[in-house]
Amino acid sequence: MRYLITGGAGFIGSNLCDALIQQGEEVVIIDDLSTGSLDNITHLLDNQNFQYHNNTILNHRVMDHLIRECDAVIHLAAAVGVKYVLENPLSSIETNIRGTEIALELANRYKKRILIASTSEVYGKHTHAPLKEDDNVIYGPPSTMRWSYAAAKLIDEFTALAYHRTKKLQVVIVRCFNTIGPRQTGLYGMVLPRFIQQALRDEPLTVYGDGSQTRTFTYVGDVVEALLRLIHCDAAVGEVVNVGGQEEIPIRELAERTIALTGSKSEIMLVPYSQVYGRDFEDMMRRVPSLEKLERLTGFRPETDLDTMLTKTIEYFRSKSN
């Protein structure tokens, strides 16, 4: 099969490329490197089964050609990271909504199955657990720009489901929960890469707020496995599916564990949200997924434990610093 991966030079996208190439599949990617990196795919550039197009998903003509020539689309391209979205609110909304509209329009034109990557952020301010795919969403006011990312991704979901219901487009929607692992960057507000890089330099680990907010984390290899199972799962067509981990941890404890696993001399420094993000930020205090639907549809449940995820990610950043 020939897969088109939008955002294929990104963190998840490049790991997905590796898995597909190892399986002998053809992979075509489009990425403008706004948040992706050429370093993530350099090792693939000479592979005859791999093509890279340095372009934007907003280029309708290029996207038309790429989708027409592929067998399936995995749409990962998006403006990502709280810091990036807050610093680039308008372009982020345009990329996340218009880019997905183009991908869906053309997938429908050429009758290609498409997987849309969404996010756990769409759940908003829930504090109960686990979060199920049919839960209500709870957002703050539009004056708090932090919610623009969640709202834009929710629009993507509505649009994808509308295409499925009115045009019978074969679409699968995946809500990812805090993916971590090799190749993730700390440039756009991602918490674990920031902690690891600070720890390796023996600098204070900056924990935003009081550190009591909790998250679950998912290893990128498990996310790749879930994506590949879901895009080939007929029963997942027209569905929204969580992909995430189950080990819930407060962010302050994540910082403590990072210090321990790196052998760092770092201390923890609490930083007010307002100092980092200004007035446009409001945090989600808890995010834990229900994985019942994923397991029922695919027989798969991410099971990489948190210490293994942390160790592999630390090894990656150590290798980059040498």
N, C-alpha and C positions, 0 to 999 in steps of 0.2 A: 504494500500500500504506500501511497504518497500522502504524507501528512503536512499540512501547513500549520506552523506554530507562530502565532503573532506574539511578539515579545520574547522570541526564542533566545535572545542573548542575555536575558535576565536570569535571576537566581533560580527560580523553578523551571523556567523555559529551557535553560541550558542543560540542567540535569535531566529533563525530559528528552531533549535531543540525544544525549548520551545513551539513554535506555533504548530508544527507538533504533539508533544506529547499530547498537550491539545486537539487536534483534534482526538486523538485515533490512530494515525498512528504509524507504526514501524520506528524507526530511527537508522541507523548505521552510525557511524562517524569514520574517520581516521584523526589523527592529531599528528604531532611529537612535538608539543608544542614549536616550534621555535619562533613563535609569538603569539600562542594561550596560554590559561591558563587552568589548571585543575580546578581552582576555578570557572570558568564559567559553568562547567558541573557537579560539585560535587553533586548537588541536584538531578541529573538525574541518577546517577550511579546505584541506587537500583531499578530503574523502569524496569519492565519486557519487555517493548517495546523499550528499549534503549540499544545499544551496543557501547562500545568505544574501538577502536584499536589504541594503541600508536605506530604509525609507520609512515613511510614517503610515500608520493604518488609516489616516485621514486622506490619503491619496487614493481616490476612488478608482482611477484607471489601473494603477498597479495592483490594487487589491482584487479588482475584477479578473485580471489575468491570473493571479496566483490561485484564487479560489476556483476558477474555471478548470485549472490544470491539476488540482489535488483531488484526493478521495475523501478526506475528512479534515475538519478544521478544529484546532484547539486554540481558543482565543484567550490568551493570557495577558496581552498588552494592556497596560493601564498606568495611569499616574498613581503611584503607590507611596505609602509612608506618610504619617501625620505631618511631619515637618515639611515635606515636599508639597503636600496638598495645601497647607496653610500659607506657604510662601508663593504658591502658584495656583490660586483658587480658580480663576477663569479658565486657564488652559487645561487644568485638571478635569474640570467639569466637561469641557469640550471633548477631550480625549476619551474620557470614560463613557460618555453618552453617545456622541457622534461616531466614535470609533466602533463601538458595539453595534450601532444602527447599520453602519456600512457592512460589517462582517455578517450580520444577520440577513440584510437585504440580498447580498450576493450569494450567501449560502442557500437562501431560498431560490434565487434565480437559477442556480445550477444544481439544486436538489442534493446538497452535500450535508451529511450529518455534522453538527457543530456542538462543541462543548464550550460553554461560557463559564469562565472562572469568576465567581463572585467572592464574597467575604463574610466572615462572621460579624463584621461591623454592622451589617444590615439589621441585626437584632436590636441594636441601640442600647438603651439604659436598663435592660433587664438585670435583675440580681438573683433570679432563681436558676437552678440547674437540675438536670441538663436542659439545654436549649434545643427545642425540636423544630423541624422545618416548617411546621404550620403554626408556630407561635406568632402572636402579634408583634409588631415593631413599635419601639418607643423612642422618639427623637427629641432633642432640644429644639429651640427656636432657630429660624434661619439666620438670625443675627449672629449666632455662634457658628462660624464658618466650619468648625470641626465636623459638623454633621453633613456637610456637602458631599463628602466622599461616600458615606453610607447611603445617602439619598440617591446619589447618581448610580451607585451599584444596584440599588433597589429598582430604579427605572430600567436598568439593563435587564433585570430579571422579569419585570412586567412585559417588556418588549419581546423578550425571548419566548415567554409563555404565550403571548398574543400571536406570535408567528406560528407557534405550534398549534394553537387552537383554531386559528383562522386559515392558515396555509398548509397545515400538516407538516411543517418543518420538523425534522428530527433533531431536536435540541435537548441537551442535558445541561443542567445548571449545578455548579459545585460551589458550596460555601466553605472556603478554607479558613482554618483556625490557626493563626500564629505559626506559620511554617518556619523552621530553622534548619541550619545545616551549612555545609561548605558552599562558598560563593555568595552567601548573603552579605550585603554591605550595611554598614552602620551610618551611611551618609544621609538617610532620609527618615531617621527617627526610630529605626529598628532597635529594640532594647538589647537583645543578647549580643549582637556584634559590638555595640557600644561598650557593654560590660566587659567583654573579653579583651577588647583592645585597651581599655583602661587598665584592666588587671595585668596584662602582659607588660605594661609600662609602669606598673606599681603606682598608678595614679588613683585618686579617689573614684570610686564607682558612684556615678550620679544617679540616684534614685529619685524619680519625680513624685511629688506628693509625699505621703507618709509611708509609701511602700506596701500598704495593706491590700491594694488592688490585686486581684488574682487572675491568672491566665492558665490555660493549658497550651502545650507546645507540641507540634507535629514534625517529625523528621522528614526532610525533603524526599528521601527515598520512598517513604511510605506514601507521601502525597503523589509522587509519580506513579507508583503502583495503583493507587486508587483512581487516578485520572485515566490510565490506560484501561483499567477494568470497566470504568463507567462509560467511556465513549463506545465501547463494544457491547454494552449491555442494553438489549432491546427494551427491557423492562424499565430502564432509567430514562427513556425518552419522555420528555414532557414533565420531568420531575426535578425538584430541588433537593440536593443531597449534601449533608454535612460531611466534611472530612477533617478530622482533628484528633488530638490526643486526649487522654483521660486523667493524667496526673496533674491535678490543680495545685498551683503553688503561688504564694504571695511574691510580689516582685522583689521585696526586700530579701526574702529567703533565696530567690534566684540569684541575687547579687552575692549573698553569703556563700552559696554553693559554687559560684563561679570563682570566687577568691580561693576557696579550698581546692578546687580541681586544678587551678593554675599554679598553686603554690605562691600566690601573690602576697606582697606586703601591703596591699591597698586597704584603705578603710572605706566605709560607706558614708556618703554625703547626701543628705536629703535636700532636694531643690524644689522650691514652689513651682507649680505648673505655670503660674503667670510669668515667672522669670524666664522660662524656656519658650513658651508658646504665646504669651500675651493674653489678650482678653478673649480670643477666639477658640479657646480650648475648654473642653469638658470631658472628663475621663469616663470610661466604662469600668465599673468596679469589679465585674466578674464576667467570665466567658468560658463556659464549659459545654461542649457539644453532646447531644445524643447521637450515638453511632448506630442505633438500631436499624435505620433505613439503609445505610451503607452496607452493613453486614448482611441484611436480608437480600439486597439486590445483587451483591457481588461475592458474598462469602468471605469478604476481607474486612479486617479491623486493624488499624495501625497499632502496633504493639512495641515499637522501639521505646525503651525506657528513657527517662529524662537524662540520667547521668551518661548514658551512651550517646545521646544527642549532643550533650554539652561537650563530652570528650572529643567526639569527632569534629565538632565545630572549632574547638580550641586548637586541635591539631592542624586544622586548615589555616587558622590565623597565625599560628607559630611558623608554619611553612612559608607563609607570605612575608613574614617579617625577617626571614633569614636571607 
